[in-house]
Amino acid sequence: MESLLDKIILSFMTSALTVSGVFIKDRFDNWKKIQDRKRLNRERLIELAGILKECNQDFLSQLVHVKRLQESLSHSTNTQPLIEDGKGYAYNFEKIYEHMSVDQKQTLALIRSITINSLMPANSKALEWLKDNRLLLRALDNDAPELAEQCKQLYRHLSVWNAKFNGVLLKKECSAIVFLGDEQADGIGFPTALEPELEKYLIPIGPTREKLQKSK
């Protein structure tokens, strides 16, 4: 027959186990929420990596035509004397536009088309991503401050790029490119450390490594 002391001890142990179980469950649930949030954040950052890849591809594609046009202008007797060193592509293309040959104007039209039909949609997508993920960016202030700062610079860069696109390029046929942070220093350049910081943040995560490599 159980003594009163045995019953008290059993009751205490049962209560302690119940409290301990609840505590452990709460800790596990909190841990799982944190892990789920981190996983979701990484998935979103992988999405950003894909968008940046698209932007970079469009930019590099356009740059080939920009340099080809610059080379043509620098070797033409009609346009070479008009080129101003240190002024940047956009300035010189607009200044020399009326003196360009038909072929040169066609190349400029192609460059302008890439800006309007490729770069603008890609940059808009990146800007929308930044606006839609403000909470994630705030979390990065603590988890990855360098990456957070690069994302903030990207937001400033794209905001100025968008303003210049709408305020300048669309209003002038001779305007074909929107370069910021170039020789004219008329804006904030693209944050060059963004992609390395993004990769540094994502690469240590096992399953993420393969997804990130596929996004490149």
Secondary structure, DSSP 8 states (H G I E B T S, - for coil): ---HHHHHHHHHHHHHHHHHHHHHHHHHHHHHHHHHHHHHHHHHHHHHHHHHHHHHHHHHHHHHHHHHHHHHHHT-TTTGGG--TTS-HHHHHHHHGGG--HHHHHHHHHHHHHIIIIIHHHHHHHHHHHHHTHHHHHHHHHH-HHHHHHHHHHHHHHHHHHHHHHHTGGG-TT------SSTT--S----TTHHHHHHHHHTTSHHHHHHHHHH-
